[in-house]
Amino acid sequence: MEASTGVCVDYNLAMFLFASWLEGWTFKGRQGRFERDLQKEYSWLFEKFDGRIVPKKRYRQVLDYVEATVAVGDLLFEFVRGHGDFHVNVGSLAFAERLARIWTGD
């Protein structure tokens, strides 16, 4: 029992000391960097059209994939990057809301 406690303390200490260095490798670090990249590379979406990144529930990503949804008026742009791939899906906010109501039964 004591050995596992020592391992737990060592792990927590290592995470405390190296968390900022490891953040780039974690999903949270990749996600934050991706959102900043979008705001930099597609600044016109945010400045001219008042785009905003839509907060969403995160789920475990496969490999190095990250995604972010940007709302611009009634349009949703879903940016996806990972494993050497980058693509954008475009959809309507009104359509997404109708689908959500159908799925939830409202």
Secondary structure, DSSP 4 states (H G I P E B T S, - for coil): -HHHHHHHHHHHHHHHHHHHHHGGGSHHHHHHHHHHHHHHHTHHHHHTS--EEEP----PPSTT-EEEEEEETTEEEEEEEETTEEEEEEEEHHHHHHHHHHHHT-
